[in-house]
Amino acid sequence: MQPQPLVLANWKLNGDRQLVTSMVSALRDAADSLHGVNVGICPPAIYIPALTEACYYDAIGVGVQHISEHPKGAYTGELAVSMVKEFGVDYVLIGHSERRSLYQESDQQVAAKVAQVTSAGLTAVVCVGESEAQREAGETLTVVKAQLAAALQGLAQSSPALLVIAYEPVWAIGTGQTATPEQAQQVHAEIRSWLQQQLGDAGKDITLLYGGSVKPDNAAELFAQADINGGLIGGASLVADDFIAICQAA
Ligand code: PEP
C-alpha cells in the first residue's frame, strides 16, 4: 500500500502572524477538497504557538524547520525537541540543504537530530539531495545514499514510521528549475529500494517527498510518479491559493 500523501510547507525566514491565520483559514475553507492528504506547515519557530492555536480544530500538522541535536544545555539560540513537543509540533525538518550549506549541518548532526526527534515520538523529515556539480559528476546516488545512511543511523531503535525522506536536488531549490518527473522518480525509486534493503518491508511504507520549485502547474505530474508521496514546498507555500492547489494535486 502507498503511504498517504503528505504536503509540507517550509516558510523558511518568511511570513508573519497574519499569514498564519490567513493560511489556516484558507486551508479550512478548502478542507473538503483535501481529504486523504496530510498537510503540515513549518513556519519560523516563533509562530508555532500562533499556528497550533489557529489550527486547534483543523487537521493541519505543525512542523519546525530546525532543532538542536542536544536535549538541553549551554547552546544559545537553540530549541530542544522536548520544547517544541510541548507546543504541539508533529514534524521536524532535518538536514535541509540551506542548513547544510549555510550552517554546515553535518551528517553526524543529522543522525543525532533524527535520534532526538524520533525517540521523542515526533516525525523526522530528513532532506537529502545533490548539488548541480555532484549531479553532473554522476554522484547523485552516492551523495543521497550517504545522507540516507546518516538518517538511518539516528533512527536506531525508533520506528521507521517516524521517518519521512524529502528528496530535494539542491539545484532545484528556489531556482524555478524543477527536476523533471522522470528525474525525480528515478531517484525516488532508488531511495525506495535502498530503504527496503536496509529496513525490509518497513522501507515500503516510508513517505518520500519531492522538493524543489514545486508549483501548482507542475505538482500533479510530479505527484503522479509511483514513488513520490507528496512534496516539501518552499516559495509556493507562502501563497494560500498556490499551496492549496499543490495540496489538492497530491
Ligand atoms: C525547500 O526549501 O524545501 C524548497 C523546496 O523550496 P522551493 O519550493 O522554493 O524550491
Boltz pocket constraint, residues with backbone or C-beta under 6 A from the ligand:
constraints:
  - pocket:
      binder: B
      contacts: [[A, 10], [A, 168], [A, 172], [A, 173], [A, 174], [A, 175], [A, 176], [A, 211], [A, 212], [A, 213], [A, 214], [A, 232], [A, 233], [A, 234], [A, 235], [A, 236]]
      max_distance: 6.0
